[in-house]
Amino acid sequence: MNSVTVIGITSIVAAALCMALGSIAPALGEARAIVQALSSIAQQPDEAGTISRTLFIGLAMIESIAIYCFVIAVILLFANPFWNYVSSKTGG
Amino acid sequence: MPLTPDHAVYWQWGFAHLNATILYTWAAMMLLTIGSWLITRRLDSSDLYRSRWQNALEVVVQAIRAQIREICPERSDVYLPFVGTIFLFITICSLLEVVPGWRAPTGSLSTTAALAICVGVAVHVFGVRERGVAEYLRHYVRPTYIMLPFHLLTETSRTLALAVRLFGNIMSGSMIVGVLLAIAPLAFPLAMQAFGLLTGLIQAYIFSILATVYIAAAVQSQRDREGAKYE
């Protein structure tokens, strides 16, 4: 097994793990945030505007964690620096 | 698969590249500038007659101003030009995805990093202008000197987060469409494209709201905060 194969396998597995684990935690966090916001709106419908604006900002903050994982996974799959280094070494 | 519009180079001279990001940024800037110039050329403040374009523009500006005012009630008009420009630019970039062949320049990390650095600089500019250099710099060492590295770390990481959040959202939107085109009939990418419009609008909103929150936090002095607490 040469180094290109090792890097390929590792990158794909790491990207899959990164995406899987990295979306579980933000999903749970967003679910908690939405549950809390919905019950708050049910208790105080007058404050729905403020609550939903804060909810949107909070959701974006939480979701950016998943987005970071996605960016890392995409870099591993499509613009892998280690892969490029090894293929430039062996190929040229 | 082209990840970002950076890779599509149209013209090259020495080290200067003219890629799709720059080209579409210019297109969006031109659209915004010429559009607002054409509309504001014949402004009319009388209540009798108001052109429909002026009406539309007034609705947009009023909405942005109302959102800023909810975050910092006083001095909202000072931040309106900066925050509104950022919001309109990101919105136009995302909404023009409905035009065939358009590639959102916000799908490139260079554009979003530039916008985030603009916000990072504007926070300092507004903070210094409002509180003076010494007073502004002093908030870095409050409450103690131990907090200095944490303040610096916060500013770096939130600028980075602004850039990567916008980039990741817009880039993932166009990428999902590309992946779905390969494996599903045309209806699914269309639905995802429509969803991408919504995501783009929400991200523009969040970007400008966060910029306002950061600026408001830098401008607000410690005394203001304590005064508000005891009121």
Interface residues (C-beta under 8 A of the other chain):
Chain A: T50 R53 F56 I57 A60 S64 I67 Y68 F70 V71 V74 F78 A79
Chain B: M1 L3 E70 A161 V164 R165 F167 G168 N169 M171 S172 M175 I202 Q203 Y205 I206 I209 L210 V213
